[in-house]
Amino acid sequence: MASTKQIVEKAQDAIGNGHKMGQGPVRYILFHSPVSVCSEKVRAVLGEVGVGYIAHDVVLKNPFAQNYHPDYVALRLLARPEGAKLVGGTWTGSSSTAETGYDPCVVPTLVDLGADPKCVEPKVIVDSKVICEYIVAQHHDSAFCWTASCPAAQRVISKHLDFVDQTPHVAQLYDGNPEKDQRPLFLRNAIGGGSLHLTQIEALEARLGQKGKEWSGSELEEAYKGKLAKTRAGQAKTAETIRGDLTYLNDMMVVTRRLLAALEEDLTQSTGEWLCGEQFSMADLMWGVSLFRMQLIGNSYLWDNLPKTKAFAERVYSRQSLQDAVIFYPGMLPSHHAAELHTKYRGAFAGFAHHRLVNALDVTTTCSQHKMKFMAAVVAAAAVAYMAFKQ
Ligand SMILES: N[C@@H](CCC(=O)N[C@@H](CS)C(=O)NCC(=O)O)C(=O)O
């Protein structure tokens, strides 16, 4: 039987795209995606702690769908909590494990190589919420982890980590907001109408078809089948909305508003500008990730009438870790709704370049004329090069 170390190495080889992040010696390996909200949470926490890690960029999109690679799924299965229900035919529109079960085919996955370099076996940790709490528990010496010795703060963090986990980010991204869908056009073109679910279903069916050739074993088979059932359930929800039944989307807006109202309430009750009073904590950072995601897809109007949340968003967006790991992270989804932050923190030309990038992507995904598509691709490449230069 392969050791954990060997399974980790196989997954690293399968995914590739590894690069060093953070400072100092490498403590962790992170399998993540620049555009995944769950990965953003972990990157932001690692940034706060200031630890060195190897980041492997997992390409989620078909035809690569690296998150379904058997060597990566095998790695995640190592960390399946005992007795944890695997994902199946339930789709809620949130990525919460508590709601839909344990998903073996997603990012992020963290591998702890151990504080002691002579450590025998690495430890695999899954689920963004669990990973973030794990990291904080490992780094008591970091100022960000002051909460580790404060039970009251831990309660606040745990409550708000759950809130962010329950926020239906996935539904908002995949299916849009039924009140007003302000997702960037290129995104709607690329994933709208259930097309993302359909390509995922295709990729999973292809993986299952490779049984006995590329992989073997009942555990992997169960993992792929569970993920396929979950994805089909998501597709069925999307199909309902296309037929005009908006119940699922209206329900997700009710949940989103309820969670934002709870944030507003706790910010109002707080004795300082953060959720734990004067001191910044993981609760604030997680909401920073969540609010930015909602803003990116055009939903920041939801806190127009929540003054504490509105001011909080401005404040938390200025946090260095959030900017480095999320807002300005290379490969982050561009959006007109985020351009103002590029202008504010990177200068007027950065904001301008960001807008042009979005326009160019809109054109490449809409227009059928090759010449226009080519010109848009040139504009997009120039904008990306400029933004990388400003990084
Ligand atoms: N509960 C998990 C959910 C992770 C998750 O849903 N990841 C998404 C990106 S945010 C993903 O990898 N999606 C790709 C797919 O489902 O194929 C966590 O919080 O880590």
Ligand as a Chemical Component Dictionary entry (heavy atoms), coordinates in Angstrom:
data_LIG
# 
_chem_comp.id                   LIG 
_chem_comp.type                 NON-POLYMER 
_chem_comp.pdbx_formal_charge   0 
_chem_comp.three_letter_code    LIG 
# 
loop_
_chem_comp_atom.comp_id 
_chem_comp_atom.atom_id 
_chem_comp_atom.alt_atom_id 
_chem_comp_atom.type_symbol 
_chem_comp_atom.charge 
_chem_comp_atom.model_Cartn_x 
_chem_comp_atom.model_Cartn_y 
_chem_comp_atom.model_Cartn_z 
_chem_comp_atom.pdbx_ordinal 
LIG N1  N1  N 0 -16.702 22.251 1.236   1  
LIG C1  C1  C 0 -15.585 22.384 0.319   2  
LIG C2  C2  C 0 -16.120 22.761 -1.041  3  
LIG C3  C3  C 0 -15.058 22.987 -2.063  4  
LIG C4  C4  C 0 -15.641 23.379 -3.418  5  
LIG O1  O1  O 0 -16.846 23.309 -3.662  6  
LIG N2  N2  N 0 -14.746 23.799 -4.321  7  
LIG C5  C5  C 0 -15.149 24.268 -5.640  8  
LIG C6  C6  C 0 -14.511 25.608 -5.925  9  
LIG S1  S1  S 0 -14.945 26.797 -4.693  10 
LIG C7  C7  C 0 -14.663 23.295 -6.719  11 
LIG O2  O2  O 0 -13.579 22.774 -6.631  12 
LIG N3  N3  N 0 -15.487 23.076 -7.749  13 
LIG C8  C8  C 0 -15.169 22.265 -8.876  14 
LIG C9  C9  C 0 -16.148 21.156 -9.119  15 
LIG O3  O3  O 0 -17.103 20.985 -8.349  16 
LIG O4  O4  O 0 -15.960 20.445 -10.119 17 
LIG C10 C10 C 0 -14.623 23.428 0.872   18 
LIG O5  O5  O 0 -15.075 24.385 1.516   19 
LIG O6  O6  O 0 -13.409 23.258 0.686   20 
# 
loop_
_chem_comp_bond.comp_id 
_chem_comp_bond.atom_id_1 
_chem_comp_bond.atom_id_2 
_chem_comp_bond.value_order 
_chem_comp_bond.pdbx_ordinal 
LIG N1  C1  SING 1  
LIG C1  C2  SING 2  
LIG C1  C10 SING 3  
LIG C2  C3  SING 4  
LIG C3  C4  SING 5  
LIG C4  O1  DOUB 6  
LIG C4  N2  SING 7  
LIG N2  C5  SING 8  
LIG C5  C6  SING 9  
LIG C5  C7  SING 10 
LIG C6  S1  SING 11 
LIG C7  O2  DOUB 12 
LIG C7  N3  SING 13 
LIG N3  C8  SING 14 
LIG C8  C9  SING 15 
LIG C9  O3  DOUB 16 
LIG C9  O4  SING 17 
LIG C10 O5  DOUB 18 
LIG C10 O6  SING 19 
# 
